[in-house]
């Protein structure tokens, strides 16, 4: 893992903890957003809006349609930052 990857993971983790009051121990790269962390589609939209604010990058909804785990979110953000 790269330092940038770690930084993105930390941002996503802290966002999940702060936005949805999740326990830090519940958030792992393999944790599934809907099944394990109990997020719903509105939560997913909130997460995308907050990620846009943090990164300053416009995130297209289709970018996050295939996102299922915390690691998927990190990978998607990393990809967007590379393309910016």
N, C-alpha and C positions, 0 to 999 in steps of 0.2 A: 504494500500500500504506500502511496505517496503522501507527502505532507499535505498537499492540496486535498487529496481524497479524505484524509483524516479530518481536516478542517471542515469540509463539507459534511462529513458524518456527524461531527460535533454540533454543527449548526442545525442539522435536521433533527438530531436527538434533542437538543435544547428547545427547538420549536415544538416538537411533540410533547415534551414535558410541560412547557409553559402554556401552550394552547389548549391541550386536552387533559391536563393534570394527570398524565400517565406516570407511573412509577419508573424511575430510571432503569431498574432491574428488568423491567418488561421489554425494554427496547433493545433489540439485538438486530444485527443485519438480516437475520432470517425471519424476524417477526413479521407476520402477515398483517397488513394494515387493517383489513376488515375483520378477519377471523380472530386474530390474536390480540390486537389492540382495540378492537371494538369501534373502529371509526366507521362513519357512514359517508355517503356521497357528499353531503353538505360539509362534513369535516374535511374531506379531500379538497373541496373548493377552497375552504379557509386556509388549508395548508399551502395550496398553490398561490393564493393571493399573498400570503406572508412570505413565501419563497421569492416571489417577484419583487417584493419590497426589499428584501435582504440582498438579492443579487442585482437588482436594477435591470433584469432581463425580462422581456415579455415572454410568458410561457403559454404556448398554445395548448388548449385542452387535450388535443389528441396526443400530445407528448406524454401525458399522464394516464391515458386510457389503459395502457398495458402494465402500469405500475401496480405491483401486488405486495411487495415487501419493503422494509426500510431500505435495504440495499438497492432496490430498484429506484427509489426516490433519489438516493445519493448518486447513482449512475446517471440518472436523467439530468440532474442538476449539473453534474460534471460535464456531460455532453453539451449542455446548453452553454456553459461557460467557455468550452473549447470553441464552439461555433461563433461566439460573440465577437 
